[in-house]
Amino acid sequence: MRKIAAAVVAPRVGLAVTSTLALAMAVTSTLTPACAGQVEGAHDAASLSGSAAVPFTASGTAPAAVTAPAAVTAPAPKPSLADLQRAAIRDMIAAFNAHDAKKLASLYAADVRSGTPGPTGWMEEIGSAAVETSHTRLFAAFPDMSWASPRVYFKDDVVIQEWMSNATHKGDPADPKAVDTPTGIHGVSVYWFNEDGLIKRDDTYFDGATIGIQLGAQKGKARAIPALPAGEPRLIVRAGSPEEAKLVDATKSLYATFEKKDEKAFLAALAKDIRHVSYAAAGDRVGVKAAADGFQSMLVTFPDARVAVQQAWGFGHRVVVQAVMNGTQNGPLGTLKPTRKPVVLHTLDILEFDNDGKVAAMSSYGSNLELLGQLGAIPSPR
C-alpha cells in the first residue's frame, strides 16, 4: 500500500519482469467494508468481524435475613488475537476506502517497521506516524482510490492479505500525461501482530513500475487494470496439518533448484499446465515449456543466482513464500545488456498444489523498480 505514489515519477526505461520465481518463468521478456468472509480451514469458522464480547453479569439473592448485594458485572474477557486481527482487517478495509490515513495509522504499533521493495532495494519506514504520512500523500495523489481484497490468510500472529486497487491519478498538473489517468495494481501485505492486536511489522509487495507505465512515465506494456472483486474477502486459516508441512518442504526444495541449477528437479515439481501469474508482467505464462525456457534464461542472466526462503506458510493446498534472490547480472536481461552488477530481489509467491503434489498455479509479487534501480537502469531517487 505504501509508496505507491512514488512510482509515478520514475523515468522512461525499458522494463524487465522480476520476482524470484517470476524471473525463472518470465525473464525472457478499496476494499468495500466487509463484515464477514467465507472461511477455509478446519479449525476456525469465525467471520471477519469476529465475535462480539458479551459481558458476564454475576448476581445473586442472599438469604432473607441478609440484604442482597448489588449486581456485579465482571469485566469483559479480552478478545482473542484472532478476533483482534479480524477487527483490524475489517477496520483497515473501511479506513482505506474512506481515505482515513489517521485511522489506518491507529491500526499500527507506534514502532512498527513498514517495508517494501523499491528502487534502492528493500526500503523501510519506522513508526505509525510514517504510515499516516505516506497514506496521506497516497490519497492526495489518488483521491478516488478503491481497494479490494480477494483473500486473507491467518496463522497465529501473521496475517497475509492479497489486495487490488484502482484509482485515477491527480498528480502534477504540469505533467498532462500523469493527470486524470486510470491506474490499477495487484499487491500483497504480510502483517505481524502484537498481543494487543496492533501491526508491529508490515511487508508489502507490489510493482510500482506498472503504475509508471500506466501513467506514461515509463516504457513498456503494463498488466491490465484489475476489476475489483465484489463482496467479502475469503478467509483462509492454517489447519496445521501434516499435509501442509509436507507442501512447505516441497516448496523449499523447489526453490533450492535454482542454486543447484537442477532444471530436471525444477520441472518435475510442476504440473504440465502450470499457470504463472507475475503481477510485474503484462501477461501470464502457461505450461512446462515456458517454465523450462524461463529457468534457462534466468541462469544465463544470473548464473550465480541463489534463492533463500525467508518464510513459508502452508494453508491447505497453498503455500505462501517470502524469498530473496541474490545474483549478478552477467547475461542480458531483455534489452538490457550485462551490467556485472549484483542485485538482491525480494518477492512473495503463492503456490497452489494439485492433488498429485505438483505446483498447478503460482502468483508472484515483486518489483521491477527494485531490479532496475540496482542495475542502474533508472536514476537513484533523490
LOROZA-575147 format. One record per residue (C-alpha): x, y, z; residue in one letter. Coordinates in nm, 2 decimals. Each point is the difference from the previous one (the first is absolute). Example, Ala and Ser with C-alpha at 12.3 -4.5 7.8 and 13.67 -1.06 7.14 Angstrom:
ATOM       xx       yy       zz   rest
ATOM     1.23    -0.45     0.78      a
ATOM     0.14     0.34    -0.07      s
***
This chain:
ATOM       xx       yy       zz   rest
ATOM     0.00     0.00     0.00      m
ATOM     0.28     0.24     0.09      r
ATOM     0.21     0.20    -0.25      k
ATOM    -0.23    -0.06    -0.29      i
ATOM     0.00     0.37    -0.08      a
ATOM     0.38    -0.01    -0.04      a
ATOM    -0.02    -0.22    -0.30      a
ATOM    -0.15     0.28    -0.22      v
ATOM     0.33     0.19    -0.01      v
ATOM     0.21    -0.28    -0.14      a
ATOM     0.17     0.09    -0.34      p
ATOM    -0.06    -0.18    -0.32      r
ATOM     0.19    -0.33    -0.03      v
ATOM    -0.05    -0.34    -0.16      g
ATOM    -0.14    -0.24     0.26      l
ATOM     0.10    -0.36     0.08      a
ATOM    -0.22    -0.23     0.21      v
ATOM     0.11    -0.09     0.35      t
ATOM    -0.08    -0.20     0.31      s
ATOM     0.17    -0.31     0.12      t
ATOM    -0.19    -0.26    -0.18      l
ATOM    -0.12     0.26    -0.25      a
ATOM     0.35     0.03    -0.13      l
ATOM     0.02    -0.37    -0.06      a
ATOM    -0.34     0.00    -0.17      m
ATOM     0.01     0.32    -0.20      a
ATOM     0.35     0.16     0.00      v
ATOM     0.01    -0.02    -0.38      t
ATOM    -0.20     0.29    -0.05      s
ATOM    -2.16     1.02     1.99      t
ATOM    -0.13    -0.21     0.15      l
ATOM    -0.37     0.03     0.07      t
ATOM    -0.05    -0.03     0.37      p
ATOM    -0.05    -0.37     0.09      a
ATOM    -0.17    -0.14     0.30      c
ATOM     0.06    -0.37    -0.06      a
ATOM     0.19    -0.23    -0.23      g
ATOM    -0.01    -0.35    -0.13      q
ATOM     0.24    -0.20     0.21      v
ATOM     0.22    -0.29    -0.11      e
ATOM     0.16    -0.22     0.26      g
ATOM    -0.10    -0.26     0.24      a
ATOM     0.08     0.18     0.32      h
ATOM    -0.17     0.34    -0.04      d
ATOM    -0.34     0.10    -0.12      a
ATOM    -0.01     0.35     0.14      a
ATOM    -0.11     0.29    -0.22      s
ATOM     0.22     0.29    -0.09      l
ATOM    -0.19     0.21     0.24      s
ATOM     0.09    -0.24     0.28      g
ATOM    -0.23    -0.08     0.29      s
ATOM    -0.13     0.27     0.23      a
ATOM     0.11    -0.02     0.36      a
ATOM    -0.31    -0.04     0.22      v
ATOM     0.05     0.13     0.36      p
ATOM    -0.07    -0.26     0.26      f
ATOM    -0.23     0.13     0.28      t
ATOM     0.02    -0.18     0.34      a
ATOM    -0.28     0.07     0.24      s
ATOM    -0.16    -0.20     0.28      g
ATOM    -0.26     0.01     0.27      t
ATOM     0.11    -0.01     0.36      a
ATOM    -0.19    -0.18     0.27      p
ATOM    -0.31     0.19     0.11      a
ATOM     0.17     0.14     0.31      a
ATOM     0.28     0.15    -0.20      v
ATOM    -0.02     0.29    -0.24      t
ATOM     0.07    -0.12    -0.35      a
ATOM     0.33     0.14    -0.15      p
ATOM    -0.01     0.22    -0.29      a
ATOM     0.04    -0.16    -0.34      a
ATOM     0.36    -0.03    -0.10      v
ATOM     0.11     0.01    -0.36      t
ATOM     0.31    -0.20    -0.08      a
ATOM     0.24     0.17    -0.24      p
ATOM    -0.03    -0.11    -0.36      a
ATOM     0.25    -0.26    -0.10      p
ATOM     0.28     0.12    -0.22      k
ATOM    -0.07    -0.09    -0.36      p
ATOM     0.22    -0.27    -0.15      s
ATOM     0.28     0.10    -0.23      l
ATOM    -0.20    -0.15    -0.29      a
ATOM    -0.29     0.23     0.09      d
ATOM     0.23     0.30     0.02      l
ATOM     0.16    -0.09    -0.34      q
ATOM    -0.34    -0.03    -0.17      r
ATOM    -0.11     0.33     0.15      a
ATOM     0.33     0.16    -0.12      a
ATOM    -0.06    -0.12    -0.36      i
ATOM    -0.36     0.11     0.01      r
ATOM     0.10     0.34     0.13      d
ATOM     0.29     0.03    -0.26      m
ATOM    -0.25    -0.07    -0.28      i
ATOM    -0.24     0.26     0.12      a
ATOM     0.27     0.26     0.07      a
ATOM     0.18    -0.05    -0.33      f
ATOM    -0.31     0.05    -0.20      n
ATOM    -0.09     0.30     0.21      a
ATOM     0.35     0.14    -0.06      h
ATOM     0.04     0.04     0.37      d
ATOM     0.38    -0.01     0.05      a
ATOM    -0.02     0.07     0.37      k
ATOM    -0.23    -0.29     0.06      k
ATOM     0.23    -0.23    -0.21      l
ATOM     0.30     0.12     0.21      a
ATOM    -0.19    -0.09     0.32      s
ATOM     0.01    -0.37    -0.10      l
ATOM     0.38     0.00     0.02      y
ATOM     0.23    -0.01     0.30      a
ATOM     0.19     0.32     0.08      a
ATOM     0.33    -0.16    -0.10      d
ATOM    -0.13    -0.20    -0.30      v
ATOM     0.25    -0.09    -0.27      r
ATOM    -0.16     0.04    -0.35      s
ATOM     0.21    -0.14    -0.29      g
ATOM    -0.04    -0.03    -0.38      t
ATOM     0.24    -0.07    -0.29      p
ATOM     0.09     0.32    -0.18      g
ATOM     0.26     0.16    -0.23      p
ATOM     0.27    -0.02     0.26      t
ATOM    -0.08    -0.35     0.12      g
ATOM    -0.20    -0.08     0.31      w
ATOM    -0.13     0.33     0.14      m
ATOM    -0.14     0.04     0.35      e
ATOM    -0.19     0.27     0.20      e
ATOM    -0.02    -0.01     0.38      i
ATOM    -0.30     0.11     0.20      g
ATOM    -0.37     0.04    -0.04      s
ATOM     0.05     0.37    -0.07      a
ATOM     0.18    -0.09    -0.32      a
ATOM    -0.29    -0.23    -0.09      v
ATOM    -0.24     0.30     0.03      e
ATOM     0.22     0.23    -0.20      t
ATOM     0.05    -0.24    -0.28      s
ATOM    -0.37    -0.08    -0.03      h
ATOM    -0.09     0.37     0.02      t
ATOM     0.23     0.06    -0.31      r
ATOM    -0.14    -0.31    -0.17      l
ATOM    -0.36     0.11     0.04      f
ATOM     0.09     0.35    -0.12      a
ATOM     0.15    -0.14    -0.32      a
ATOM    -0.28    -0.25    -0.06      f
ATOM    -0.31     0.16     0.16      p
ATOM    -0.25    -0.26    -0.14      d
ATOM     0.21    -0.31     0.09      m
ATOM    -0.20    -0.31     0.07      s
ATOM     0.15    -0.31     0.16      w
ATOM    -0.13    -0.36     0.01      a
ATOM     0.13    -0.32     0.14      s
ATOM    -0.08    -0.34    -0.15      p
ATOM     0.18    -0.22     0.27      r
ATOM     0.13     0.04     0.35      v
ATOM     0.21    -0.27     0.16      y
ATOM     0.03    -0.05     0.38      f
ATOM     0.27    -0.18     0.20      k
ATOM     0.07     0.08     0.37      d
ATOM     0.13     0.36     0.01      d
ATOM     0.03     0.02    -0.38      v
ATOM    -0.26     0.13    -0.25      v
ATOM     0.07     0.00    -0.37      i
ATOM    -0.23     0.22    -0.21      q
ATOM    -0.02    -0.01    -0.38      e
ATOM    -0.14     0.32    -0.13      w
ATOM    -0.08     0.20    -0.32      m
ATOM    -0.05     0.37    -0.05      s
ATOM    -0.11     0.23    -0.28      n
ATOM     0.00     0.38    -0.01      a
ATOM     0.02     0.31    -0.21      t
ATOM     0.33     0.18     0.04      h
ATOM    -0.03     0.37     0.09      k
ATOM     0.37     0.08     0.00      g
ATOM     0.21     0.28    -0.12      d
ATOM    -0.21     0.23    -0.23      p
ATOM     0.32     0.09    -0.18      a
ATOM     0.01    -0.35    -0.14      d
ATOM    -0.31    -0.05    -0.20      p
ATOM     0.07    -0.37    -0.05      k
ATOM    -0.02    -0.06     0.37      a
ATOM    -0.33     0.17     0.07      v
ATOM    -0.34    -0.16    -0.02      d
ATOM     0.16    -0.33    -0.10      t
ATOM    -0.15    -0.33     0.12      p
ATOM     0.24    -0.24     0.18      t
ATOM    -0.03    -0.33     0.18      g
ATOM     0.22    -0.26     0.16      i
ATOM     0.01    -0.33     0.19      h
ATOM     0.19    -0.02     0.33      g
ATOM     0.04    -0.20     0.31      v
ATOM     0.08     0.09     0.36      s
ATOM     0.13    -0.21     0.29      v
ATOM    -0.09     0.13     0.34      y
ATOM     0.15    -0.12     0.33      w
ATOM    -0.22     0.09     0.30      f
ATOM     0.09     0.06     0.36      n
ATOM    -0.21    -0.13     0.29      e
ATOM    -0.21     0.32     0.00      d
ATOM    -0.11    -0.06    -0.36      g
ATOM     0.21     0.27    -0.15      l
ATOM     0.22    -0.05    -0.30      i
ATOM     0.37     0.00     0.10      k
ATOM     0.14    -0.09    -0.34      r
ATOM    -0.13     0.05    -0.35      d
ATOM     0.17    -0.14    -0.31      d
ATOM    -0.18     0.12    -0.32      t
ATOM     0.07    -0.11    -0.35      y
ATOM    -0.12     0.16    -0.33      f
ATOM     0.15     0.11    -0.33      d
ATOM     0.03     0.38     0.00      g
ATOM     0.12    -0.02    -0.36      a
ATOM    -0.34    -0.11    -0.11      t
ATOM    -0.14     0.33     0.11      i
ATOM     0.28     0.19    -0.18      g
ATOM    -0.09    -0.18    -0.32      i
ATOM    -0.37     0.07     0.04      q
ATOM     0.08     0.37     0.05      l
ATOM     0.23     0.02    -0.30      g
ATOM     0.30     0.07     0.22      a
ATOM     0.17    -0.32    -0.11      q
ATOM     0.02    -0.21    -0.31      k
ATOM    -0.14    -0.35    -0.01      g
ATOM    -0.33    -0.18     0.01      k
ATOM    -0.19    -0.02     0.33      a
ATOM    -0.23    -0.26     0.14      r
ATOM    -0.36     0.10    -0.05      a
ATOM    -0.17     0.20     0.27      i
ATOM    -0.17    -0.25     0.23      p
ATOM    -0.38     0.00     0.05      a
ATOM    -0.05     0.00     0.37      l
ATOM    -0.19    -0.30     0.14      p
ATOM    -0.33     0.06     0.16      a
ATOM    -0.10    -0.14     0.34      g
ATOM     0.21    -0.12     0.29      e
ATOM     0.36    -0.14    -0.01      p
ATOM     0.04    -0.37     0.04      r
ATOM     0.16    -0.09     0.33      l
ATOM     0.25    -0.28    -0.01      i
ATOM     0.12    -0.14     0.33      v
ATOM     0.30    -0.23     0.05      r
ATOM    -0.11    -0.34     0.12      a
ATOM     0.34    -0.11     0.13      g
ATOM    -0.03    -0.33    -0.18      s
ATOM     0.29    -0.24    -0.10      p
ATOM    -0.11     0.06    -0.36      e
ATOM     0.07     0.37     0.03      e
ATOM     0.34    -0.07     0.15      a
ATOM     0.08    -0.24    -0.29      k
ATOM    -0.09     0.27    -0.26      l
ATOM     0.22     0.25     0.18      v
ATOM     0.29    -0.24    -0.02      d
ATOM    -0.07    -0.06    -0.37      a
ATOM     0.00     0.37    -0.06      t
ATOM     0.34     0.05     0.17      k
ATOM     0.14    -0.28    -0.22      s
ATOM    -0.14     0.17    -0.31      l
ATOM     0.18     0.33     0.08      y
ATOM     0.32    -0.19     0.07      a
ATOM     0.01    -0.11    -0.36      t
ATOM     0.12     0.35    -0.12      f
ATOM     0.33    -0.01     0.19      e
ATOM     0.05    -0.37    -0.10      k
ATOM    -0.09     0.09    -0.36      k
ATOM    -0.21    -0.31     0.00      d
ATOM    -0.25     0.06    -0.28      e
ATOM    -0.12    -0.36     0.01      k
ATOM    -0.10     0.02     0.37      a
ATOM    -0.16     0.35    -0.06      f
ATOM    -0.22    -0.13    -0.28      l
ATOM    -0.09    -0.32     0.18      a
ATOM    -0.16     0.21     0.27      a
ATOM    -0.24     0.17    -0.24      l
ATOM    -0.33    -0.11    -0.16      a
ATOM     0.01    -0.02    -0.38      k
ATOM    -0.25     0.28    -0.03      d
ATOM     0.14     0.22     0.27      i
ATOM    -0.11     0.37    -0.02      r
ATOM     0.23     0.26     0.13      h
ATOM    -0.14     0.35     0.07      v
ATOM     0.27     0.25     0.06      s
ATOM    -0.16     0.33     0.09      y
ATOM     0.31     0.19    -0.12      a
ATOM    -0.07    -0.14    -0.35      a
ATOM    -0.26     0.09    -0.26      a
ATOM    -0.13    -0.36    -0.05      g
ATOM     0.01    -0.35     0.14      d
ATOM     0.22    -0.29    -0.10      r
ATOM    -0.14    -0.35    -0.03      v
ATOM     0.15    -0.34    -0.03      g
ATOM     0.32    -0.19     0.08      v
ATOM     0.18     0.12    -0.31      k
ATOM    -0.04     0.36     0.10      a
ATOM     0.13    -0.09     0.34      a
ATOM     0.30    -0.18    -0.15      a
ATOM     0.08     0.29    -0.23      d
ATOM    -0.02     0.24     0.30      g
ATOM     0.22    -0.22     0.22      f
ATOM     0.28    -0.01    -0.26      q
ATOM    -0.03     0.38    -0.08      s
ATOM     0.03     0.08     0.37      m
ATOM     0.32    -0.21     0.03      l
ATOM     0.14     0.19    -0.30      v
ATOM    -0.08     0.33     0.15      t
ATOM     0.09    -0.08     0.36      f
ATOM     0.23    -0.31    -0.02      p
ATOM     0.08     0.03     0.37      d
ATOM    -0.36     0.04     0.11      a
ATOM    -0.08    -0.11     0.35      r
ATOM    -0.35     0.00     0.15      v
ATOM    -0.05     0.00     0.37      a
ATOM    -0.35    -0.07     0.15      v
ATOM    -0.05     0.25     0.28      q
ATOM    -0.35    -0.12     0.10      q
ATOM    -0.23    -0.28    -0.12      a
ATOM    -0.35    -0.06     0.13      w
ATOM    -0.24    -0.28    -0.10      g
ATOM    -0.37     0.07    -0.04      f
ATOM    -0.18    -0.31    -0.12      g
ATOM     0.12    -0.06    -0.36      h
ATOM     0.17     0.34    -0.01      r
ATOM     0.35     0.11     0.11      v
ATOM     0.09     0.36     0.05      v
ATOM     0.37     0.08    -0.03      v
ATOM     0.21     0.30     0.07      q
ATOM     0.33    -0.04    -0.18      a
ATOM     0.32     0.19    -0.09      v
ATOM     0.20    -0.05    -0.32      m
ATOM     0.37     0.10    -0.01      n
ATOM     0.18     0.00    -0.34      g
ATOM     0.23     0.19    -0.24      t
ATOM    -0.13     0.11    -0.33      q
ATOM     0.26    -0.16    -0.23      n
ATOM    -0.24    -0.06    -0.28      g
ATOM    -0.26     0.20    -0.20      p
ATOM    -0.33     0.08     0.16      l
ATOM    -0.25     0.09    -0.27      g
ATOM     0.16     0.29    -0.18      t
ATOM     0.23     0.08     0.29      l
ATOM     0.36    -0.10    -0.06      k
ATOM     0.20    -0.17     0.27      p
ATOM     0.10     0.25     0.27      t
ATOM     0.20    -0.24     0.22      r
ATOM    -0.18     0.15     0.30      k
ATOM    -0.13    -0.20     0.29      p
ATOM    -0.37     0.02     0.09      v
ATOM    -0.21    -0.10     0.30      v
ATOM    -0.36    -0.06    -0.09      l
ATOM    -0.29    -0.04     0.24      h
ATOM    -0.32    -0.19    -0.09      t
ATOM    -0.31    -0.16     0.13      l
ATOM    -0.14    -0.30    -0.18      d
ATOM    -0.31    -0.20     0.05      i
ATOM     0.01    -0.36    -0.12      l
ATOM    -0.31    -0.21    -0.05      e
ATOM     0.05    -0.38    -0.01      f
ATOM    -0.22    -0.26    -0.18      d
ATOM    -0.10    -0.33     0.15      n
ATOM     0.32    -0.16    -0.13      d
ATOM     0.22     0.24     0.19      g
ATOM     0.10     0.20    -0.31      k
ATOM     0.00     0.37    -0.02      v
ATOM    -0.30     0.08    -0.22      a
ATOM    -0.01     0.38     0.03      a
ATOM     0.23     0.27     0.14      m
ATOM    -0.05     0.37     0.07      s
ATOM     0.31     0.22     0.03      s
ATOM     0.02     0.35     0.16      y
ATOM     0.33     0.18    -0.06      g
ATOM     0.12     0.34    -0.12      s
ATOM     0.17     0.08    -0.33      n
ATOM     0.11     0.33     0.16      l
ATOM     0.21    -0.20     0.25      e
ATOM     0.18    -0.18    -0.29      l
ATOM     0.05     0.30    -0.22      l
ATOM     0.11     0.23     0.27      g
ATOM     0.28    -0.24     0.11      q
ATOM     0.11    -0.05    -0.36      l
ATOM     0.03     0.37    -0.05      g
ATOM    -0.27     0.00    -0.27      a
ATOM    -0.19     0.28     0.18      i
ATOM     0.15     0.28     0.20      p
ATOM     0.01    -0.03     0.38      s
ATOM    -0.28     0.18     0.18      p
ATOM     0.10     0.34     0.14      r
***
